[in-house]
């Protein structure tokens, strides 16, 4: 089957109407459904769909070769729908808009609650995750096809899709919609893309092709007039389409009857919904008060470092005590007459398995030169403060994964509760500065901090191999276990 980009290239170079019509056929349901969820009007959704494919025709020659057309169309649909909603809001009253939205509600219980938030939730995902979900559940692509589209393996695509669905589930949970990850995937796959009205593909193909051709010829004004149909032209076209869509009238009436029943059920739930809203408001107020109380008791970064250091020392002392007790037990069992050792044998100094150190411009008494081993850094030499801002005592665990974009190994670090607070404060205090990530005495990364990082997780990339990454992660975890 010819790919989307091949069809788009054929249209851009040869003005092939057949290629563009095939693109419209493939993606119309996705565009129309995304628009319908946001504008809540079939007529406005048709207008949005026509505008989106007109933009595609005009920009066909500008799209990059690695563009995922599904994701591009989805983003343009969302922007266009937002503009249409804003325009209509100025013309219609709030009651009329609410009535249209109620009339478009789905009949399934889960979909009824998920649908109003779906596009906002999709927008909250990053570009790659959003593209993966669109391909997997909106267009029902296989995981192999999803992996090929986003440039990764089938297993990596499965992990990315699962992670994206989990983020969508968390998004809905925060808005009071409780649904499992597997159930969410089923509901989205079954309801997210609906069939567009009969005949819309033909209308859009003709209008969009005219618009695309107008950009490259001297007939710009004539093509624009052809697209901007007059009221009389729209009336004539509507009359011609009535015969084609006559078979759908019966189904439309049945859908209207079902919507009326749903509205009756929803009216019975108004009282309960009001009570839930009041409870949510009270809960939000209490949560804000708790957050303010916690904020007033927050520790400074120096206090957090000292607390983590003391905890680490206590862990070391406990480990040494266990080793001493084990040595004494073994000595007693062997009947040795020699005096038990009074301490643990001195270990050679080892470099810390993990440290975050500040990069400074000029060398000083408290700095040391280190070579940056990040990929593409060359032989960059940096001046790094000897006193670390944080170390392995702030970490809960370290695991080795594969970077989905580059395919190279990376070390995923999850901080403890105190470590999460410390990392957030360290990044907040050093915005627009470079922080050196030092593993086992070697500098592997020195990113510029652009904003506070408060999620409690970090990814470390560098020029290490997978085996080296596993060894570094093992050293971090060993140090954590010995605390």
Buried (B, 14 or more C-beta within 10 A) or exposed (E): EEEBBEBBBBBBEEBBBEBBBBBBEBBBBBBBBBBBBBBBBBEBBBBBBBBBBBBBBBBBBEBEEEEBBBBBBBBBBBEBBBEBBEEBEEEEEEEEBEBBEBBBBBEEEBBBBBBBBBBEBBEBBEEBBBBBBBBBBBBEBEBEBBBBBBBBBBEBBBBBBBBBBEBBBEBBEEEEBEBEBEEBBEBBBEBBBEEBBEBBBBBBBBBBBBBBBBEEEEEEEEBEEBBEBEEEEEEEEEEEBEEEBEEEEEEEEEEEEEBEEBEEEEEEEEEEEEEEEEEEEEEEEEEEEEEEEEEEEEBEBEBBBEBBBEBBEEBBEEBEEEBBEEBEEEBEEEEEEEEEEEEEEEEEEEEBBBBBBBBBEEEEEEBEEBEBBBEEBEEEEBBBBEEBBBBBBBBBEBBBBBEBEEEBBBBBBBBBEBBBBBBBBBBBBBEEEBBBBBBBEBBBBBBEBEEBBEEBEBEBBBBBEEEBBBBBBEBBBEBBEEB
